[in-house]
Amino acid sequence: MQDKLNIAVFIDYDNTEIGVKSTLRRDFDVGLVLSALKERGDIVAKFAYANWGRQEAATRQMAENAVQMVQRIPSPRGDKNGADINLALDALEMAFTHDHVNAFAIVSGDSDFIPLVNKLKEYGKTVFVVGGRAFTSTILQQNCHEFISFESLLNVAPEEVQPMPAPEA
């Protein structure tokens, strides 16, 4: 059995960036996330999913941290589930094809990733979720091995956190 964690990081950038900005009034800092994960093991792969054409500052930040950017092409309806499906499929493929990867970090607050977290755990993988308490599904927070909150990473006091705005209809 491996003692050392070899972590693959999968970032749902659009979801996380919106959540951090709207609830914590801060910019998403991928370096902060990676530093927290490095305390828990070796990061062996890093992927971020977004529509990178409209994220110039973010692309620079990802490149500086050697995060592989996966382009998400939004559907004409503005549907974002394509990124979720790509992220989940890529994570599962890595679980099956890279035996040395024994831990996964999902950086998102989206409850759509609950089945992915459960499946990775079923296959014996350690699962971290990184997100904000205010914008991460409670079930997602409770079902991973460890939830790492942006509030703790940023030393944000509870009274500074804004509620997540209701989705537009």
ZIJOPE-V436287 format. One record per backbone hydrogen bond with DSSP energy under -0.5 kcal/mol. CO is the residue of the C=O (numbers start at 1). NH is the residue of the N-H. E is the energy in kcal/mol with one decimal. If there is no record, write none. Layout:
CO/NH/E
CO/NH/E
This chain:
4/6/-0.5
5/7/-0.7
5/42/-2.7
6/102/-1.0
6/103/-1.6
7/44/-2.8
7/45/-1.2
8/105/-2.7
9/47/-2.4
10/12/-0.5
10/107/-2.9
11/13/-1.4
11/49/-2.9
12/16/-2.4
13/17/-3.3
14/18/-2.0
15/19/-2.2
16/20/-2.9
17/21/-2.2
18/22/-2.7
19/23/-2.3
20/24/-1.8
20/25/-0.6
20/26/-1.1
21/25/-0.7
23/162/-3.3
28/30/-0.6
29/32/-0.5
29/33/-1.3
30/34/-2.6
31/35/-2.3
32/36/-1.9
33/37/-2.1
34/38/-2.3
35/39/-1.0
37/40/-1.7
37/41/-0.9
42/7/-3.6
42/44/-0.7
45/9/-2.9
46/68/-2.5
47/11/-2.7
48/70/-3.5
49/13/-1.1
49/14/-0.9
50/52/-1.3
50/72/-2.9
51/54/-1.5
52/55/-1.7
55/59/-2.5
56/60/-1.5
57/61/-1.9
58/62/-2.7
59/63/-2.4
60/64/-2.5
61/65/-1.0
62/65/-0.5
62/67/-2.7
63/66/-1.6
66/68/-0.5
68/48/-2.4
68/70/-0.5
69/71/-0.6
70/50/-1.8
71/73/-0.6
72/74/-0.7
75/78/-2.3
79/75/-1.0
80/83/-1.1
80/84/-1.0
81/85/-2.7
82/86/-2.5
83/87/-2.6
84/88/-2.5
85/89/-2.7
86/90/-2.6
87/91/-2.4
88/92/-2.4
89/93/-2.6
90/94/-2.2
91/95/-2.1
92/96/-1.8
93/97/-2.1
94/98/-2.1
97/99/-0.5
98/101/-1.9
100/102/-0.8
102/126/-2.6
103/8/-2.3
104/106/-0.5
104/128/-3.1
105/10/-3.0
105/107/-0.6
106/108/-1.0
106/130/-2.3
107/12/-2.6
109/137/-2.1
110/113/-1.8
111/114/-1.9
113/117/-2.6
114/118/-2.6
115/119/-2.4
116/120/-2.7
117/121/-2.2
118/122/-2.1
119/123/-1.5
120/125/-2.4
121/124/-2.0
126/104/-2.8
127/145/-2.2
127/146/-1.4
128/106/-2.7
129/131/-0.5
129/148/-3.1
130/108/-1.1
131/150/-1.6
132/135/-0.7
132/136/-1.5
137/141/-2.4
138/142/-2.1
139/143/-1.6
140/144/-0.9
146/129/-2.1
146/148/-0.6
147/149/-0.6
148/131/-1.8
149/153/-2.0
150/154/-2.8
151/156/-2.7
157/160/-2.1
158/161/-1.3
